[in-house]
Amino acid sequence: MAYTAPRTAIRTRERGAFTAERRPGRRHPLVATAMVLPLAALLVYAFGGWEAVVTQASSVGVMLGR
């Protein structure tokens, strides 16, 4: 068998350098929007379309006295 320990150590260091470049914190708003839109479209389709969303929002507004 080949002696692979040095290659493994190099790969581990390369991976560590790659992940260390990622900044912790918030996403850009456009990225967050792009992540949410497919789920929002699926929910609108699953629960009866845009009219149902508007009806529910209107009902909540009436209950809150607006």
N, C-alpha and C positions, 0 to 999 in steps of 0.2 A: 504494500500500500504506500501511497505517496504521503510525504510529510506535509500536512495541510495547515498546521497551526499558524505559520506566519501569514498565510493568505487570509485566514479567518480573522486575525487581529487587524489586518489592513481593512477588510470589509467592515468590521465593527467600527473602526475609527471613521471611515467614510460615511457610514450611516449616521453616526453621532454628529458629524459636522453638518450633514444635511438637515437633521431635525433641529439642531441648535439655531439654525437661521430663521425658523418660524417664530414670529413675534406673538407673545400672548396678548390677548386683548380682544377688541371688538372687530367684527367684520365690516366691510364697506357696505353701505345701505343697498347698493345695487346687487351685490352678491347675495345678501339676505333676501332681497325681493325675488331674485332668480331662483332661489331655493324654495320659497314659499308658493310661488305661482302655480306650479304643477299640482300641489296638494289642494290649493284653493279651487282650481278648476275641477278637480275630481270631486270635491265636496259639493260644489254647485251642481254638478251633473248628478251626483248620487241623491241629493235632497230636493230635487225638483226644479232646479233652475234659479235664475236671478229673481223671479217674482217672489219666490218663497223667502229669499233673503230679505228683500225689501219689505215684505209683509211682516216678518218677524221684527225687523228693525223698527218699523212703524209702531208695532204693538208695544215694544219696549219703550219707545218714546212717549206713547200715550200714558203708559203706567207711571213713567217718571214725571208726567205733568208738563211735557213740552209740546 
